Amino acid sequence: MHVFVAGGTGAIGRRLIPQLVARGHRLTATTRDGRKAAGLEALGAQAVVVDGLDAAAVGEAVARAEPDAVVHQMTALSGKPDAKHFDRYFAMTNRLRTEGLDHLVAAAQAAGVPHLVAQSYTGWPNVRAGGWVKDEEDPLDPEPPKAQRETLAGIRYLEQTVQQLDGTVLRYGAFYGDASDGMISLVRKRQFPIVGGGTGYTSWVHLDDAAAATVLALEQQARGVFNIVDDEPAPASEWLPYFAECIGAKPPLHLPVWLARLAAGDVAVSMLTRTRGSSNARAKHVLGWELRYPSWRQGFRDGLDLEH
């Protein structure tokens, strides 16, 4: 296939492009930063410098490429994550998930592209009630913390739009495996505590495994929503101390809920005490996805990039 990857220099894009090239596919990939175009070319893609929020530029880029599939991997996350002002930190990514998606959809439809795959997220968007592990049939959270509402609205919009087009929504779990992972520094500085009982769950996925699932979704033109996570959702009380051990850091501090709420806000407290994990059963069954790192326990030990 000829695949158009919008957002080729992001965490997933940098892993996805080489895997697609290795399987014989042709790639056109975008970046907003002209200085990164050479990096995309080195990975084997034809690079296009385009702003995902520029409708005319997106339309022209897709029309010129004439791809068989379009993949939305555009995000705008940089700097230190800010849980206290979550929506503000995600503001540009939210625009890319809504306006940027609209531009890609219009361009794909105008060019007659038959398949659209889009990046979503699973974990904190899950409803925070009932069992601790959710599947794709469970609802998204109807009452997220106030500072998270705009970001969840953006995810809802993306997922509804893509499903209406009979496309593919990939709900990735929490990524690891990149040297630029800011969590490594936070844990080393003991700035990532266990809050309360550390009961909030996280579903992890190594970047290489996430990219491999994306390749399968493209090649099979799979339709619908898929959780792209490993086999072992786990509470912070289990994974966080192990993560610290694997990177040679001191054990995480413990904070009571009231103090964590004062220091980091409701979003951080909710994510570390109430967030549900996600099941990967559908992705494994439908896509035939086999993970290199079925559990974060192996992945944290063998799959972290600690060069920096």
N, C-alpha and C positions, 0 to 999 in steps of 0.2 A: 504494500500500500504506500501511498504518499500521505504522510501524516503532518498536519499543521499544528505545531505546539505553541500555543499562546502562553508565554511565560517560561521560556526555555532555560533561563538562568536561575530559576528558583531551586529550592532544595530537591524537589521531585524532578524537575526538568533536567537537571544535570545528571541524574541517574537514569532517567527514562530514555533520553536520546541515545546513549551508547547501547542500551539493550535493544532498542528498535533497530538501530543500524546493524547490530550483530545478527539480527534475524532477517536481514535483507530488505528492510523497509527504507523508503526515501523520506527525508525529513526537511521541513521548513520550520524554523523556530524563531520566535520573536524575543526582543529585549528592548527595554526603554533606553538603555544606556549604550551608546555607540561604542564605548570602550570595551564592552563585553562581547561584541560581535565576533571578534577573532576567537574567543573561547568557544563559542558555539560552532564555528567552522571547524575548530580542532576536534570537536566531539563527533563531527561527521554530518552536521546539519547545514543547510543553507540559511544564513542569518538574515533577518530583516529587522531593522530598527523601527519600532512603531510604538506609539503610546496607546495602550488598550482603551483609553477613554476618548480617543479621537476616532469617531465613527467613520469618517471618510477614509482615514489611513488604514483602519482595520479592514474595511470593505475592499480597498484596493489591494492590500496584501493577500487576502484570501482569494480574490478573483485572479490575481496573477499566479498564485500557487496551484490553483485547481486541484485541491487535495481530495482524498477519499474519505478523510475523517479529520475533525477538528477537536483538539484537546484544550480545555481551559485549565491552565495551571497558574494563572496570574494572581499574585499576592503582592503586598507592599509592606513587609514586616522587616524592620531593622531597628537596631538599638535595643536597649534593655526593655523587656516586657513590662507593662505597667498594669497590673491587675486592678489597682485602685481606680484607674481611669480606663477601663477595658475598652469601651466603645471608642474612646478618643484614640487609643493606640491602634485599633483596627479600622479607623475611619476610611482610609484609602483602600484597604482590602475590601471593605464593605461596598465601596463604589465599584470596584472591579468585579465583585460578585453580582452586582445588579446592573449598573450602566454598562460596564465592560462586557458582561454576559449578553446584554441586549445587542450590543454592537457585533459581537461574534455570531450570535444567532441570525441576525439580519444578513450578515456577510455570507454565512454558510448557506442560508436559504436562497440567497441571490445566486450563489455559485452552484447550487444543486448538490451540496455535500450531504450524503445520506446518514452520517453518523456523528453525534456529538457526545463527548465525554467531558465531565466537569468534576473538579475537585471540591469536595465538601469535607466536613469534619464530624467525628463522632466522639462521644465522651461527655463533656459538659453540656452539649445540646440535648442529651437524653433527658426524658422526664425523671425528676429526682424524687421518685416515690416507688414503692413496691420493691421487687427484687433488685439485686445489685448488678445483674447482667441483662442487658437489653438486646433485642434483635431489631431487624429493619421494620417490623410491623408495630413496634412500640412507638408511641407518640414522642414528638419533641417536647421539651419542657414548656408548659403553658404559662409558667410564672417564674422566669429567670430573674436573678438579681437585677436591680434597676440599671446598673452600669453595664449590663450585658445584653440589654434588650435590642438595641440597634443591630448588634452583630448577629444575634439569633434571627432577627427579621431578615437580614441579608442572606443567611443560610436557607431560611424557609423559601425565600424568593427564588434563589438559585435552584433548589431542589424541585420546586413546583414547576418552574419554567422548563427545566430539562426533561422532567417526566412527561409533561404535556407534549413534548416533541418526540417522545419515545426514545430518548437518549439514555445515557448511563451516568448515574451519580455514584462517585466513589467517596465514601465517607472514611477518610484516613484517620487512623488513631494518632497518638502522640508520636512524633518522629524522633528517632535517634540514629546516630551513625555519621554525623557531620561534624567536622572539626570546629565549625563556627557555632555549635550549639551553646547558647548562652547559659543553659542550666548547669553545665559543667563548672563554670566559674562561680555561679551562685552557690552550688553545693560545696565547692572547695572553700568558699568564704563563710560557710555556715549561715547563709542568708536564705536558705530554703528549709524551713522548719517543718516538723510534724505538728499539725494543729489538732488540738483535742486528742481524740483517740486515733487519728489518722485513718478514719474509716472511709474517706472518699476513694473511689476506684479510678484507676487509669487503665486504658487499653493502649498498649504500645505497638509500634511496628517499625522495624528497621527500614531505612530508606530504600535499600536494594530490594527488599521484599515488597514494599509498596509499589515500586516501579515495575516489578515483575507482574504484579496483579494488574497493573494498568495496561501492560502489553497484552495480557490475556483478554482483558475486556475489549481492547481495540480489535485484536485478531478475530475474536468470536462475535464481535458486534453485539455483545451482551446488552440487554436492556434492563432498566430498573435501578434499584438502589442496593449497594453492597457495602457492608462494613469491612474495611481493609485493616485488620488488626491481627495481633498474634493470638495464640491459643489460651493465654493465661491473664485475663483481667485480674488486677490485684489492687488492694488498698495501699495507700501511702505508707502505712505502718510497716508494710512488707518490702515494697520496692525501693523506697527512699534510702533506708539504711544500707541496703545491698548496693545501690548505685554509688553511694559514698564510698563504700568499701572497695568497689571495682576501680574507682578513680584515685584511690589512695588518699581520700579525705577523712577528716574526723567525722564521727557520727553526727547526724543532724540534731539540732536543738529541738526541744519540745516547748510549744507555746500553748497556753490555754486559749480557748476560743475568744474570750472577751478581749484579750490582749492582741491576738492576731487580727481581730476585726478593727481595732483602733489603728494598728500599724499598716495593714494592707487592704482593708475593706471587705465588704460582703462577698465579692466575687471569689477572692482567694480562700476565704473561709469555706464557702460553699463547695468550691472545687476540691478542697482537701478533706472535707468531712461528709459531703452529700452526693457528689458526682457518681454516676453509675458507669460501669464498664459495658463493653459491647461484645456480641458473639460474632465470630467469623464463619459460622457454619454455612451460610448461603454462599459466600465467595468460594469456599473450598469445594462445595458440592457442585455449583453451577460452572465455575471457571476452571475447576481442576487445579486450583492454586496450591502449590506446595511451598512452604516457607523454609528458607535457609535457617532462620532463627525462630522456631515455633514458640519460644518463650523468651521474655526479657531476661530471664536468669542466665541463659546462654549468651544472649545478645549483648548484655552489659559486660559480660566477661570477655567475649571474643570480638564483638562488633563495634565497639566505640572507637572513634578516631580521636586520639589524645595527643596528636602531634603538636598542637598549639596550646 
